């Protein structure tokens, strides 16, 4: 699975947060950091499958993650920071596996 997928949830969390309900009230620096993280996700989309398949996975995942993020943000906002931490931890594990070459099934 591309490492970029695990950057989508934290990017949305940075861009929209959980306590603000109006987008014009969100701090500009947070929105810029979220956009930077989203751009980094798209820049890392090539690994490990190549650009075409990687971009497909990232775009498809972005649609799903955005829908889930919106629902969780509305109905259970307390869970959003926990899911952000989980996404970052799993992304770190996938990155470590990719860097050490222990990725099974990725040829």
FIKOLZA-1660 file (N, C-alpha, C; in steps of 0.1 Angstrom, whole numbers, plus 5000, padded with zeros to 4 digits):
% residues 107
   i   px   py   pz ch aa at
   1 5008 4988 5000  A  X  N
   1 5000 5000 5000  A  X CA
   1 5009 5012 5000  A  X  C
   2 5006 5022 4992  A  X  N
   2 5014 5034 4992  A  X CA
   2 5014 5042 5005  A  X  C
   3 5026 5046 5009  A  X  N
   3 5027 5054 5021  A  X CA
   3 5019 5066 5021  A  X  C
   4 5016 5071 5009  A  X  N
   4 5008 5084 5008  A  X CA
   4 4994 5083 5014  A  X  C
   5 4989 5071 5014  A  X  N
   5 4975 5069 5019  A  X CA
   5 4974 5073 5033  A  X  C
   6 4985 5070 5041  A  X  N
   6 4985 5073 5055  A  X CA
   6 4987 5087 5058  A  X  C
   7 4990 5096 5049  A  X  N
   7 4991 5110 5051  A  X CA
   7 4978 5117 5048  A  X  C
   8 4968 5111 5043  A  X  N
   8 4955 5117 5039  A  X CA
   8 4948 5122 5052  A  X  C
   9 4946 5113 5061  A  X  N
   9 4938 5116 5073  A  X CA
   9 4945 5127 5081  A  X  C
  10 4958 5127 5084  A  X  N
  10 4964 5138 5091  A  X CA
  10 4963 5151 5083  A  X  C
  11 4964 5150 5070  A  X  N
  11 4962 5163 5062  A  X CA
  11 4948 5169 5064  A  X  C
  12 4938 5160 5063  A  X  N
  12 4924 5165 5066  A  X CA
  12 4923 5170 5080  A  X  C
  13 4929 5164 5090  A  X  N
  13 4928 5168 5103  A  X CA
  13 4934 5182 5105  A  X  C
  14 4946 5184 5098  A  X  N
  14 4952 5197 5099  A  X CA
  14 4944 5208 5092  A  X  C
  15 4938 5204 5080  A  X  N
  15 4931 5214 5073  A  X CA
  15 4918 5218 5079  A  X  C
  16 4911 5209 5086  A  X  N
  16 4897 5212 5091  A  X CA
  16 4896 5211 5106  A  X  C
  17 4904 5203 5113  A  X  N
  17 4904 5202 5127  A  X CA
  17 4891 5196 5132  A  X  C
  18 4888 5197 5145  A  X  N
  18 4875 5191 5150  A  X CA
  18 4867 5202 5157  A  X  C
  19 4873 5212 5162  A  X  N
  19 4865 5221 5170  A  X CA
  19 4859 5233 5162  A  X  C
  20 4864 5236 5151  A  X  N
  20 4859 5246 5142  A  X CA
  20 4848 5241 5133  A  X  C
  21 4838 5248 5132  A  X  N
  21 4827 5244 5124  A  X CA
  21 4825 5253 5111  A  X  C
  22 4833 5264 5111  A  X  N
  22 4833 5272 5099  A  X CA
  22 4847 5273 5094  A  X  C
  23 4848 5271 5081  A  X  N
  23 4861 5270 5075  A  X CA
  23 4869 5284 5076  A  X  C
  24 4862 5295 5077  A  X  N
  24 4869 5308 5077  A  X CA
  24 4874 5310 5091  A  X  C
  25 4871 5302 5101  A  X  N
  25 4876 5304 5115  A  X CA
  25 4889 5295 5117  A  X  C
  26 4892 5286 5108  A  X  N
  26 4904 5278 5109  A  X CA
  26 4916 5286 5106  A  X  C
  27 4926 5284 5115  A  X  N
  27 4939 5291 5114  A  X CA
  27 4945 5289 5100  A  X  C
  28 4950 5299 5094  A  X  N
  28 4955 5299 5081  A  X CA
  28 4968 5290 5080  A  X  C
  29 4976 5290 5091  A  X  N
  29 4988 5282 5091  A  X CA
  29 4985 5267 5091  A  X  C
  30 4974 5263 5098  A  X  N
  30 4970 5249 5098  A  X CA
  30 4965 5245 5084  A  X  C
  31 4958 5253 5078  A  X  N
  31 4953 5250 5064  A  X CA
  31 4964 5248 5055  A  X  C
  32 4974 5257 5056  A  X  N
  32 4986 5256 5047  A  X CA
  32 4994 5243 5050  A  X  C
  33 4996 5240 5063  A  X  N
  33 5003 5228 5066  A  X CA
  33 4995 5215 5061  A  X  C
  34 4982 5216 5062  A  X  N
  34 4974 5205 5057  A  X CA
  34 4975 5203 5042  A  X  C
  35 4975 5214 5035  A  X  N
  35 4977 5214 5021  A  X CA
  35 4991 5209 5017  A  X  C
  36 5001 5213 5025  A  X  N
  36 5015 5208 5022  A  X CA
  36 5015 5193 5024  A  X  C
  37 5009 5188 5035  A  X  N
  37 5009 5173 5037  A  X CA
  37 5001 5166 5026  A  X  C
  38 4990 5172 5022  A  X  N
  38 4983 5166 5010  A  X CA
  38 4991 5166 4998  A  X  C
  39 4999 5176 4995  A  X  N
  39 5008 5177 4984  A  X CA
  39 5019 5166 4985  A  X  C
  40 5024 5165 4997  A  X  N
  40 5034 5154 5000  A  X CA
  40 5028 5141 4997  A  X  C
  41 5016 5138 5001  A  X  N
  41 5009 5125 4998  A  X CA
  41 5009 5123 4983  A  X  C
  42 5005 5133 4975  A  X  N
  42 5005 5131 4961  A  X CA
  42 5019 5130 4955  A  X  C
  43 5029 5136 4961  A  X  N
  43 5043 5135 4956  A  X CA
  43 5048 5121 4959  A  X  C
  44 5043 5114 4970  A  X  N
  44 5048 5101 4973  A  X CA
  44 5039 5090 4967  A  X  C
  45 5030 5093 4958  A  X  N
  45 5021 5084 4953  A  X CA
  45 5027 5073 4944  A  X  C
  46 5039 5076 4939  A  X  N
  46 5046 5067 4930  A  X CA
  46 5050 5054 4937  A  X  C
  47 5053 5055 4950  A  X  N
  47 5059 5043 4957  A  X CA
  47 5048 5035 4963  A  X  C
  48 5048 5022 4962  A  X  N
  48 5057 5013 4955  A  X CA
  48 5052 5008 4941  A  X  C
  49 5041 5013 4936  A  X  N
  49 5034 5008 4924  A  X CA
  49 5037 5016 4911  A  X  C
  50 5042 5027 4912  A  X  N
  50 5044 5036 4900  A  X CA
  50 5033 5047 4901  A  X  C
  51 5035 5056 4892  A  X  N
  51 5026 5068 4892  A  X CA
  51 5012 5065 4889  A  X  C
  52 5009 5057 4878  A  X  N
  52 4995 5055 4874  A  X CA
  52 4987 5048 4885  A  X  C
  53 4992 5037 4889  A  X  N
  53 4985 5029 4899  A  X CA
  53 4985 5036 4913  A  X  C
  54 4996 5043 4916  A  X  N
  54 4997 5050 4929  A  X CA
  54 4988 5062 4930  A  X  C
  55 4987 5070 4919  A  X  N
  55 4977 5081 4919  A  X CA
  55 4963 5076 4920  A  X  C
  56 4960 5065 4913  A  X  N
  56 4946 5059 4914  A  X CA
  56 4943 5055 4929  A  X  C
  57 4953 5049 4935  A  X  N
  57 4950 5045 4949  A  X CA
  57 4949 5057 4958  A  X  C
  58 4957 5067 4956  A  X  N
  58 4956 5079 4965  A  X CA
  58 4943 5087 4962  A  X  C
  59 4939 5088 4950  A  X  N
  59 4927 5095 4947  A  X CA
  59 4915 5088 4952  A  X  C
  60 4914 5075 4950  A  X  N
  60 4903 5067 4955  A  X CA
  60 4903 5067 4970  A  X  C
  61 4915 5066 4976  A  X  N
  61 4915 5066 4991  A  X CA
  61 4911 5080 4996  A  X  C
  62 4915 5090 4989  A  X  N
  62 4911 5104 4994  A  X CA
  62 4896 5106 4994  A  X  C
  63 4889 5100 4984  A  X  N
  63 4874 5101 4984  A  X CA
  63 4869 5094 4996  A  X  C
  64 4874 5082 4999  A  X  N
  64 4868 5074 5010  A  X CA
  64 4872 5080 5024  A  X  C
  65 4885 5084 5025  A  X  N
  65 4889 5090 5038  A  X CA
  65 4882 5104 5040  A  X  C
  66 4879 5111 5030  A  X  N
  66 4872 5124 5032  A  X CA
  66 4858 5122 5036  A  X  C
  67 4851 5112 5031  A  X  N
  67 4838 5109 5035  A  X CA
  67 4837 5104 5049  A  X  C
  68 4847 5095 5053  A  X  N
  68 4847 5090 5067  A  X CA
  68 4851 5101 5076  A  X  C
  69 4861 5109 5072  A  X  N
  69 4865 5120 5081  A  X CA
  69 4854 5130 5084  A  X  C
  70 4846 5133 5074  A  X  N
  70 4834 5142 5076  A  X CA
  70 4824 5136 5085  A  X  C
  71 4821 5123 5084  A  X  N
  71 4811 5117 5093  A  X CA
  71 4817 5116 5107  A  X  C
  72 4829 5112 5109  A  X  N
  72 4835 5111 5122  A  X CA
  72 4836 5124 5129  A  X  C
  73 4840 5134 5121  A  X  N
  73 4841 5148 5126  A  X CA
  73 4828 5153 5131  A  X  C
  74 4817 5150 5125  A  X  N
  74 4804 5154 5129  A  X CA
  74 4799 5147 5141  A  X  C
  75 4799 5133 5140  A  X  N
  75 4793 5125 5150  A  X CA
  75 4801 5121 5162  A  X  C
  76 4814 5119 5160  A  X  N
  76 4823 5115 5171  A  X CA
  76 4837 5123 5170  A  X  C
  77 4836 5136 5172  A  X  N
  77 4849 5144 5171  A  X CA
  77 4860 5140 5180  A  X  C
  78 4857 5134 5191  A  X  N
  78 4867 5130 5201  A  X CA
  78 4876 5119 5195  A  X  C
  79 4871 5111 5185  A  X  N
  79 4878 5100 5179  A  X CA
  79 4888 5105 5169  A  X  C
  80 4887 5117 5163  A  X  N
  80 4895 5122 5152  A  X CA
  80 4910 5122 5156  A  X  C
  81 4914 5128 5168  A  X  N
  81 4928 5128 5171  A  X CA
  81 4934 5114 5173  A  X  C
  82 4926 5105 5178  A  X  N
  82 4931 5091 5180  A  X CA
  82 4933 5085 5167  A  X  C
  83 4924 5087 5157  A  X  N
  83 4926 5081 5144  A  X CA
  83 4938 5088 5136  A  X  C
  84 4940 5100 5139  A  X  N
  84 4952 5107 5133  A  X CA
  84 4965 5101 5138  A  X  C
  85 4966 5098 5151  A  X  N
  85 4978 5092 5157  A  X CA
  85 4979 5078 5151  A  X  C
  86 4968 5070 5150  A  X  N
  86 4969 5057 5145  A  X CA
  86 4974 5057 5130  A  X  C
  87 4969 5066 5122  A  X  N
  87 4973 5068 5108  A  X CA
  87 4988 5071 5107  A  X  C
  88 4993 5080 5116  A  X  N
  88 5007 5083 5116  A  X CA
  88 5016 5071 5120  A  X  C
  89 5011 5064 5130  A  X  N
  89 5019 5052 5135  A  X CA
  89 5020 5042 5124  A  X  C
  90 5008 5038 5118  A  X  N
  90 5008 5028 5108  A  X CA
  90 5016 5033 5095  A  X  C
  91 5015 5045 5092  A  X  N
  91 5023 5051 5081  A  X CA
  91 5037 5050 5084  A  X  C
  92 5041 5053 5096  A  X  N
  92 5056 5051 5100  A  X CA
  92 5060 5037 5099  A  X  C
  93 5052 5027 5103  A  X  N
  93 5055 5013 5102  A  X CA
  93 5057 5009 5087  A  X  C
  94 5048 5014 5079  A  X  N
  94 5048 5010 5064  A  X CA
  94 5061 5017 5058  A  X  C
  95 5064 5029 5062  A  X  N
  95 5076 5035 5057  A  X CA
  95 5089 5028 5062  A  X  C
  96 5089 5024 5075  A  X  N
  96 5101 5016 5080  A  X CA
  96 5102 5003 5072  A  X  C
  97 5091 4996 5070  A  X  N
  97 5091 4984 5062  A  X CA
  97 5096 4986 5048  A  X  C
  98 5092 4997 5042  A  X  N
  98 5096 5000 5028  A  X CA
  98 5111 5003 5028  A  X  C
  99 5116 5010 5038  A  X  N
  99 5130 5014 5038  A  X CA
  99 5139 5002 5041  A  X  C
 100 5134 4993 5049  A  X  N
 100 5143 4982 5053  A  X CA
 100 5142 4971 5043  A  X  C
 101 5133 4971 5034  A  X  N
 101 5132 4961 5023  A  X CA
 101 5124 4949 5027  A  X  C
 102 5117 4949 5038  A  X  N
 102 5110 4938 5043  A  X CA
 102 5096 4937 5038  A  X  C
 103 5093 4945 5028  A  X  N
 103 5079 4945 5023  A  X CA
 103 5076 4932 5015  A  X  C
 104 5067 4925 5021  A  X  N
 104 5064 4912 5015  A  X CA
 104 5053 4913 5004  A  X  C
 105 5055 4907 4993  A  X  N
 105 5046 4907 4983  A  X CA
 105 5047 4920 4973  A  X  C
 106 5057 4928 4976  A  X  N
 106 5059 4940 4967  A  X CA
 106 5071 4937 4959  A  X  C
 107 5069 4934 4946  A  X  N
 107 5080 4931 4938  A  X CA
 107 5080 4942 4926  A  X  C
% end
